[in-house]
Amino acid sequence: MGMQSSEIIEKIKDKAEEIARDLELTLHEIKLFRDKRGWILRFTISRQSGTSIKDCEIYSRRIEAYLDQIDIISDKYFLEVQSKGIK
């Protein structure tokens, strides 16, 4: 990975928060880390009225389109969108 995890997160944070706001979601955390599967880019979101699996799917599609567009992560990675509590 060319850049440090913290640098990548810093570069995508504003857009990630903007996408969440557009969907009336709150972005709580972005983590980029390595585990036995490889690199994981994880976004944690929530909706005040309760977060659905559909919210995670829609956010995932939007953030994935943005990440593909800017092509900031050179290595293969897994994108995960999770909620602080699925309803």
C-alpha positions in Angstrom: 0.0 0.0 0.0 1.6 3.3 -1.1 0.1 5.6 1.4 -0.4 5.2 5.1 -3.8 4.1 6.3 -4.3 7.4 8.1 -3.5 9.4 4.9 -6.0 7.4 2.9 -8.7 7.9 5.5 -8.0 11.6 5.7 -8.4 11.9 1.9 -11.7 10.1 1.7 -13.3 11.3 5.0 -15.0 14.4 3.7 -16.6 12.7 0.8 -17.6 9.7 3.0 -19.3 12.0 5.4 -21.0 13.9 2.5 -22.4 10.6 1.1 -23.7 9.7 4.6 -25.4 13.1 5.0 -27.0 12.8 1.6 -28.5 9.5 2.7 -29.5 11.0 6.2 -27.0 8.7 7.9 -24.2 9.4 10.4 -20.7 8.2 9.6 -19.1 7.1 12.9 -15.8 5.6 11.8 -13.6 4.7 8.9 -10.9 2.0 9.5 -8.4 0.7 7.0 -6.5 -2.3 8.4 -5.0 -5.6 7.4 -6.2 -9.0 8.6 -5.9 -12.6 7.4 -8.1 -11.8 4.3 -6.0 -8.8 3.3 -6.8 -5.1 3.5 -10.2 -4.2 4.9 -11.8 -0.7 4.5 -14.6 -0.5 7.0 -17.2 2.2 7.3 -19.5 2.3 10.4 -22.8 4.2 9.9 -26.1 4.7 11.6 -29.5 6.3 11.2 -31.2 7.9 14.2 -34.4 6.0 13.5 -32.5 2.7 13.2 -30.2 1.5 10.5 -31.4 -1.2 8.0 -29.4 -3.6 5.9 -30.7 -1.6 2.9 -29.0 1.6 4.3 -25.7 -0.3 4.4 -26.1 -1.6 0.8 -26.9 1.8 -0.6 -24.0 3.5 1.3 -21.7 0.7 0.1 -22.7 1.3 -3.5 -22.2 5.0 -3.3 -18.9 4.9 -1.5 -17.6 2.1 -3.8 -18.4 4.2 -6.9 -16.5 7.2 -5.3 -13.5 5.0 -4.4 -13.4 3.5 -7.9 -13.5 7.0 -9.3 -10.5 8.3 -7.3 -8.6 5.0 -7.3 -6.7 6.0 -4.1 -6.0 2.4 -2.8 -3.6 0.6 -5.0 -3.8 -2.8 -3.3 -6.8 -5.2 -3.4 -9.1 -4.6 -0.5 -12.4 -5.6 0.9 -15.1 -2.9 1.4 -17.3 -3.4 4.5 -20.1 -1.2 5.6 -21.5 -1.9 9.0 -24.0 -0.3 11.4 -23.8 0.4 15.1 -27.1 -1.5 15.3 -29.1 -3.1 12.4 -32.9 -3.0 12.7 
